[in-house]
Amino acid sequence: MSTTASQKKSSGEGLKNLFAGASILFAILLGVLIYVFIMGDAKNFEGGDPVKGHPLNFLGIIHKGGVVVPMLLAVNIIVIIFAIERMITIGKANGKGNISSFVKKIQSLLGDNRIDEAINACDQQRGSLANVVRAGLNRYKLVTKDATMDNDAKAAAIQKELEEATTLELPMLSKNLVIISTCASIGTLIGLIGTVFGMIKAFSALAQQGSPDTVALATGISEALINTAFGIIASTLAIIAYNYFS
């Protein structure tokens, strides 16, 4: 693996890590802003009171889910951001043309021993597969000119070059999938935390002396159900995205 390739790989990894961190922070901030300023708008509640007023619409109902809602919103936003990022990245990895047509063209050119034309076809196609094939073809050109190497050594050198080129391409194809898989796991867990908080409030309202506090009871049940729903939605989206991109 060349020094230039290694430097490009390190630089690319740094930018991708920066993007991942910035995206997560952005999702958390956006989740809080949506919860406070959109869902918590006074127009969504009776008497303009987000704390004690009865919700007038769906946004107000979601706001009653409590402080866990911004975290669940952030998880959903993170899944959407990285699903879009994966679609763009894998789209670029496919290259400009049809993969099947590219493979057939390369096979035809190699069958006629037109190595330079095959390399040019890789340059035109671009993408991960084209990059790996191009690396192998370049190594093939070099080893065929080396009279000191036998056929087994030449084959080993070409295979090594292909493996190194593949090593450079694979991280790009699997990058950020761990974030999506993590969201699939924690989405439901965060929802359950909100559900537990909601049920605590509901049972606290039932435990009041005399008649139960019906407002607190309803708020607690709403909080429990809303957080459960949001957690399930986040995990479902993340599982679908993870399996698709894997």
N, C-alpha and C positions, 0 to 999 in steps of 0.2 A: 504494500500500500504506500503510495507516494506521500511525501511530506505535505504537498499542496492539498491533496485529498483529505489528509488528516486534519489540516487546518480548517478546511471548508466544513468538515464534519463537526469540529468543535465549535466553530462559529455558528453553524446552523442549530446545534443543540442548545447553545446559549440563548439564541433568539426564540426558540420554541419554548424553552423553560420560562423565559420572560413573558411570552404571550400567555402561557398557561396561568402563571401567577397573577398577571394583570387581569385576565378574564375572570378568574375566581373572585378577585376583589371587586371588580366591576359588577359581577352578578350579585354579590352580597349587598353592595351599595344600592343597586337598582331595586333589589327586593325590599330593602328598608324604605326607600323613597316611594315605591308603589304602595306599600302598606300604610305609610303615614299620610301621604298627600293625596292619593287616589282613592284607596279603600277607606281611609279615615276621614274623607271629606265630610263636612257637616251636612251636606245635602243628602247624604246616604242614610240619615238617621232622623227619627222623630225629635222635634225640638232642637235640632242641630247639635245634639249631644252624643258624640261617639261612644262615651262611656256608659251612660244610662239609657240613652234613647234606643227605641226599637228600630232595627234595620228596615229601611224602606225598599231596598233593592238587593241584588245579588252581591254587589261589592260590599255593602254593609254587613251582609251575612258572613262573608269571608273574613271581614275585619274582626268579627266577634270570635274568630278562632284564637285570638291572643298573640302573644309575643313569639310563638313558634312559627306563625305564618310567614314572617319575613325570611326565615331560614329555609322553609319549604319552597317559597318563591325562588330563592337563590339557587336551590338544587335544581329546580325545573329549568331555570335560565341557563345554568351551567350545562345541563344536558343538551339544550337546544344549541348553545354556542359551539360546543365541541362536536356535535353531530354535523353542523354546517361546516366546521373546520375539516372534519374527516372527509366529507363529501368533496370539498374543494381539493384537498391534498390527494385523495385517491384518484380524482378526475385528472389531475396533473400527472400522476404516476402512470396512468394508462397511455399517455402520450397524445399526439395529435390525430393519428389515424386509427383505423380499426386494428385491434391486436391480432386477430386471426389472419387478416390480409398481410400484416407486417411479417408474421412468422412464415407464411407461405412464400413471401417475396425473398426473405433471407434464405430459406431453404433452397429456393431456385437459384439464387445468386451463388451460394456456396457450392451447389451441385455443378455449376459451370466454372468454379474456382475464380469468381470475380469478387475478390476480397475487398478491394477498394470501393467498389460500388455498394457492397453490403454495409461497409462502414458509413458511407454517405447516406444510405437508407436509414441507418440508426440515428444519424445526426438530424435527419428530417423528421423521424418519428418522435424522438425524445422519450421521456418517461423512464420508469424504473427498468422495465424489460430491455428497452433499447440501450440503456446505459450498461447493463450487465453484458449484453451481447457484444457491444462495441469494445468493452474492456477485453473480452475473450478474443475477439478478432485482432485487436492490436497486439496482444501477446502472441497470437498465432503467427502474425507477420514477423515478429522478432525471432521466435524460436526456429522458424523455417530457414532463416538465414544463418543459424548457428550450426556449423558442421560438427562441433564437438559434442553435441547432445544426441543421444539415441532417441528412438521414438517414445519409449516409456518416460524418459525425462522430459521430453517436450509435452507429452500429454499431462504429466504431473504439474508442469509449470502453467499450462493453460487452465487446468482445473483449479489451481491455487489462485490464479487471477480472477476466475469466475467467483470463487468463494469470497474473496476480498471485496469484489464489486458488489456482491449480494449483501455482504455485511454492511456496506455503506447505505444500501437502499432499504433494508428491512426496518431499521428504526423509524424511518419516515412513515412507513405503512402502518406500524403498530403504535406510534406515538399517541399519547393522550387517551388510549383505550382504557388504561388503568383508572383514569379520572371518571370515565363513564361507568365503569364497573363499580367503582366506589360509590357513585351516586345511586346506583341500583341497590346497593346494600343499605346505605344510610338514609335513603328517602323514607323507607318504611319505618326505620327505627326512630327517626326524628318525628314522624307522624305519630308513632306510638307514644313518644314522650309527651307530645301535645295532647294526645288522647287521655293519658294518665292525669295530666294537670286538669283537663276539663272534667273528668270524672271525680277528681278530688273536690272541685268546686261544686259539682252537682250534689255529692253526698254531704258536703258541708251545709248546703242549703236545706237538705232534708233533715239535717240534725238540729236545725234551729228549734228552740222551744216554742211551743204554740204552733201556729200555722207555718208551714214551710215557706221560705222566700222563693216564690214562683219565678221571679225575674232572675235571681241568681241560679236557680235550678235550670231554667231554660238556657241561660248563658253558658253554664257548664256543659250541658249536653251538646249545644251547638259547637262549642270549642272542641269537644271530643270528636264529634263526627266530621267537622271541617278538616281538622288535622289528619284524621285517618284518610279522608278522601285525597287530600293533597299529597300525602306520603305515598299512597298507592299509585297515583298518577305519575309522580316523579320516578318511582321505581319501575313502573311499566314502560315509560318512555326510554329510560336508561337501558333496560334489559333488551328491548327491541333494537335500539341503536347499537348496543354492544354486539349482539349476535349478528346483526346485519354486516357491520364493518369487520368483524372477525372473519 
